[in-house]
């Protein structure tokens, strides 16, 4: 099974797979005791960081919806402003 990371809405980052390693900033491995699924805290409230302990419930909101990143070296897309609304008479302001 390939390693799969799932961003959960209002929750953790779930890691599923049979061949992954989680290391700290110094490169030391966390002992995962053979687990094939772990959840990584995204809210910062867990007492067991970097692992999720459920502390995010009712304290963290993020609707996980996938999107495409721009190609490396390109500027991010700028949001398109909404069209100008006409005045009450139906004529453009000005």
N, C-alpha and C positions, 0 to 999 in steps of 0.2 A: 504494500500500500504506500503510495506516495504521501509525503507529508502535506497536510492541508491546514491552512490557517483560516479561521472563520471569525469575522468581526460580528459579534452579537449585538443586536439593538439593545440599548440600555444595559449593557453588561460587558463581559470580559472578551478577551481575544482567546478563542479556543484553538488548541493545537492538537491535531489528530495525526497519528502515523506510527510506524514501527521502527523508524530509523531517524530520530532527531536527537539533538543535544541542546541543552540550555546552559549557557555559561554566564558568569558575572563579568563585570568590567575588567577584571584581571585575567579572564580566560579560564577560571576555575569552574568545573562542571557541577551543576546541582544534581544531587542524587535523586533520581526519579523512580527508583524501585521498580523498574520494568513497566511503568505506566505507558500506555499508548494514547492517552488523552490527558491533557492538562489545560488549565485555564489561567491566563495571565491577566492580572489586574490592569484596567485602563483608567479607573477613577481615582486612584491614589489613596483610597480609604482602607484598603486591606491591612490587617495586622500581620499578615503572612506574605508580604510582598517578596518576590514579584508575583506570587500566586494569588488568585482570586479567592476570597473567603465569603463572598456574598454581601459584603458591607455596602456595595453600591445600591442595593435595593432602596428605591424611593429617594435616592440622593444623586443619581447620575442619569442624564438623558442624552441619548445620541441615537438617532434613527440610522442604522447602518444600511446604506444604499451604495452599491458599487458605482464607480465612475472611472473614466480613463484619465490617466496622468498625461500631461503634454510630453512630447519627446524631449530628451535631455538637451539642454542648451537653447531651448525656445522659451519665450516669455509666456507666462500663464495667460489664458484667455481672459479678456476683460468683460465684465457683465454688460449686456446690451441695455441701455437705458430705455424705459418705457416711452412710447410715443407721447408727445404733448397733447393734453386734453383741450378740446375747444371750449370757449366760454359758453355761458348759458344760451347765447343766441345762435350757437352752432358755427360761429366764425372763429378763425384762429385769433388768438390774442396778439396784440401788437399794435 
